[in-house]
Amino acid sequence: MPQTAARHQLPPRTVPRQPVGELLRIWRKRRGFSQLDLACEADVSTRHVSFLETGRSQPSRTMLLHLAERMDIPLRDRNALLAAAGFAPVFSEHRLDDPEMQAARQAVDLVLTGHEPHPALAVDRHWTLVAANRAVAPLLTGAAPDLLQPPVNVLRLSLHPSGLAPRIENLAQWRTHVLHRLIHQIDVSADPVLAALFGELKGYPVPDGQPSHSRSEPLSSHDGVVVPLRLRTESGTLSFFSTTTVFGTAVDVTLSELAIEAFFPADLATAEIMRQALARL
């Protein structure tokens, strides 16, 4: 069965400090919509959007959820919008070990186990490790023990000089990929924890000959169609490409923020090494 991280702590709820109209305006601009754009998307008048943002009109619960859907606002922030307008949250938030989440947790375990002998792991919205299959642990050999103590942040583990970074042959390429992916998440969610994580990661030592990274730098072009992870091990260099799976119909906040990162062998040698490694476990 997949290995499970330590009991995951949900962040404390915070009371919204901004009026609902201001929150709507912030999300609209974050999504790059004009008031006319949002009005067309939501099939309402531009005047109504303007009145909602300025507080001249108070949104109904149904209208808030409709606008949030059109702007693809994360479920956690939809609850915050509702709370700012004086409504009760609509979307539940359970721990993964709660009885209500049993079916979802079983699905996660099934996906992770079914991906063996190749590595796969589940992470939350802050890239904290939730669970991993048996193929992951052997790849972490040599990482500093403190980086492996729960809660484990997989991006920190990947790029930290005491983590996997010294064994990643294409570290500059992988680092750029990771940081740009994190930038995209920050732009979509405006999550301050992710922003702080980005600041930490970009401060790690840069591979020789590579410029320091900033949010304005474009993602450099790469050969091929995917960015591989090439990791040196005692059995040779392993080459993987990754895919991300999410619950597309999640109506629980925790489940909507869960992602499964599955790594596939990029060559036959890697596939055979992983097959043999799992057979020894």
C-alpha positions, 0 to 999 in steps of 0.5 A: 500500500502507498506510504502515508505522510503524517496526519495532515493539518488543515490551515486555520480558517480566516475571517475575510477582511475585504468586502465581497465586491472588492474580492470580486474585483480582485479575482476579475482582474487576476483572471484578466477580465474586464467588467464587460468580459465577465458580464458576457461570460456570466450572461449579466449586464456590465452595470450589474457587475459594476454595482456588485464590485462597488457595493451598490448591489449585494450579490445573492448566493446564487450569483456569487457562485455563478460568477465564481464558476465563470472565473474558475475561482478555487473552492476554498476562495469561493467559500471565502466569497460567500463568507464575505457576503454573509453566507455560509460556506457551500463546499465542505472541507474534510481531512483525508483520513475522515470517514467521509473521504474514505472513497476518495482516499481509496481512489488515491491509493489505487492510483498510486499502487497501480502506477508501480513500479514507477514513482507516484505521489500525492500532494496538497495545494502547497506541495506537501507530501500526502502519500507516495507509492513504494517506488518513491523512497529508493529515489530519495537516498542521500537526501538530508534527514530533516528534508524527509521529516513530515511535513515534506515539501516535495519542491523543497526536497527536489531543489534543496542543495541537501535534497535531490538537487546534487543528483539531478543531471539537468538541474538547471532545466528542471529548476526552471520548469519547477519555478515556472510551474510554481509561478503559474500556481501563484498567478492562479491562486494568489496563495501567500504560502506558495509565494513564500515558497517561490522566494525560498526556492529561487534563493537556492544555489543556481547551477554553474553558468545559469542566471538567477531566476526571476518571475519575469524570465521566460521559460527557456526552450528545451529539446523534445516535447516534455521536460525530463527529470534525469536523476543519478542513482547507484543503478545508473541515471534514471530519466522520467517525465511526469503527469498530473492528475486531479479530481475533476468533479471534486466538491470538497475543498481538500479533495479539489486541492489534491494532485497526483504526480505520476512519473513515467520512464522516459527510456527502456533502461529506466523502466527496467531499473525500476522494475528490478528495484521494486522486485527487491522491495 
